[in-house]
Amino acid sequence: MAAPASTTAPDPLDRYSRQVRFPALGEDGQRALMNSRVTLCGCGALGTVLANHLARAGVGHLRIIDRDFIETHNLQRQILFDERDVADNLPKAEAAARKLRLINSTIEVEPVVTDLDHTNALDLMGDADLILDGTDNFETRYLINDAAVKLNKPWIFGGVIGSEGQTMTILPGETPCLRCVIETAPPPGMTPTCETAGVLGPAVAVIASFEAVEAIKLLAGKKEALNRDLIMVDLWDWTFRQLKVSGLFGRVDCPCCKHRKFDWLEGEAGSHTTALCGRNAVQVASRRPEPLKFPEMADRLKALGDVRHNAFMLRFATEGYEFTVFPDGRAIIKGTNDIAKAKTLYAQFVGA
Amino acid sequence: MIYLDNAATSFPKPEAVYRELDRFARTSLANPGRAGHRMAMAAEKTLDDVRHALNQFFRGDAPERWAFTLNCTDALNMAIKGVLNDGDHVVLTDLEHNSISRPIRALEKAGRITATRVVSRDGYVAAEDVAAAITPKTRLVAMTHASNVLGTVQPIEAIARAVRASGALLLIDAAQSAGVVPIDLKATPIDFLALPGHKGLYGPTGTGALYAGPRADDVIRAWREGGTGGDSSSELQPSLRPYFLEAGSPNVLGVAGLGRGIAWVAERGPDALRKHEVELLQQVVDWADRSEGWRVAGLWDPERHAGALSLFTPEGISPQELAGILDVSFDIAVRPGLHCAPYIHRNLGSFPDGLLRLSPSPFTTADDVAQCLEALTAITAGVM
């Protein structure tokens, strides 16, 4: 005979007892977390740390968007993945979801293996209480910013390269948006990326943890505790800066949050158009062509693979891919037929 | 900019075409329809005038045999899907653009038809080989007049006679030849002639036409059905030509521009225009002969050539890279790759990277071509 279920059912709050006892969060905060929905954009280094924290903290619904598959060099910092996931050739979103369900079976995890772009951004973010940035490029961050401002939803920006990281919480209508602070992305080829400049796992974990705490405050309804500045840290030099950007709110002639021009969301500014060319090659072209400086680019890339350039083109070979980059930022990437993969490679090695 | 991609679409257009597009858009851009109002009737008259112009230019059987289409692909689909029935056999060649090979391959893969692909040699198809491929079940021979990759002009007069003798229908894809190589429908028994309006006839993009000769009258089905501007009470597509094939609002603005383009070509004559383009290509051929690593694809015979030519590129640099550099560093527009014609590239051994295609127009000068060749020389001198 079965025992009456009602007397043995555990209190769903029990597993969170240690954080419920934290007075600033409390039981009401925990219940709010459990009823909240988060869209996490990107499940790499930042994304896995974020997802890990939020799943353990009991965020009720986690949607994880990432189109990439796990590679061995991800394991150095992407904490939800292991060697078996690499061997199984799993998409990051799917592997993360499997791991998170083992960590916390009481929450819903929804993996979405897709390229986040202007056609699907509103759908993937529309039902979220909060959007989190786990991406590796400015292109997608501006898209998130557009969508968040348009939907009037908070989002948390985070980015890490080397031992340095930045994060900022954006509350549309209350704090400056990403474009108020950084109006346009740097041109391709001119900025370091994790592929070219490297990245330390703990630095990512620090920034992702900052983001996660802010996320918990927001979802728990403790907005008064949020940090409204741009935080910049360098773990190697041990510097910590808090840039007072909150004063910019309403004072910047921002195309996005003031004029409500959603250039990335409308597909106007998304800088890359692509076309298949030949077998196993994709052309990625910048929509705002800017002259590249090949010698500087070559310097950044030379440690990663064979790189040569002349006045007309820069050729770079790495990890089985061959890049031919033209002076206006256009690139032919050989070694893939997958447009989304080519865009990722472009963002990683040419920059965006 | 130096534009050498006229095989894709011609640029620039004659001044008269630009002027007519502007004038027509400002004064006459109604939806053509029989009856209605004066502007609609004037628009209808424009369609009619250009039908007459096409019929005269290509010496067709009657103006109403010309249906306006969106482009040449649309015209080819209209003919292919309009006449083929289950169990039919089709003959095509390895020179075809995907606009012929894909619809036929799709029907073939669905098990509805069978097809034979005649193999070209040096860019030319032999009439005997086409004749030999025809079987009693052959319903349609569909082939290009001039290869869009190589520019080689096919012996369609001899082929047309052989097809007619067999009883099959002949569909000619004049994408690269209309306006450049004379086509005489009275002298050559062609059942369907599909052409773009925006290449050698100098209309805007979004224009094309299909000529459907008398032998197609009882067999062709309307591939597109819908409003025709008249006989609205009929439950089915009205059989009256040319409206039968022309359902939906036509691109009357484009056709108005096309009319001026046809007049411009007719005034000069295709022979003179072709001669100019072939002379420019001769420059390319001579340069390729003396340049290390470069080779003209297919046989170069200036007497049997339209205004396009493709080159094998030297080792160490791909056609895509060359085209990218020409564009970014020299502002020269050319077309690399497979040119939507994969079978001929397999035949030539240039699959999958393709070739580099140069296609001049009557507006291209010898100096333009010389600049392009100098640029190619400079680029390949520095190949890493």
Interface residues (C-beta under 8 A of the other chain):
Chain A: C277 G278 R279 N280 A281 Q283 R308 H309 N310 A311 F312 M313 R315 T324 F326 P327 D328 R330 I332
Chain B: S318 P319 Q320 E321 G324 I325 D327 V328 S329 P336 G337 L338 F351 P352 D353 G354 I379 G382 M384
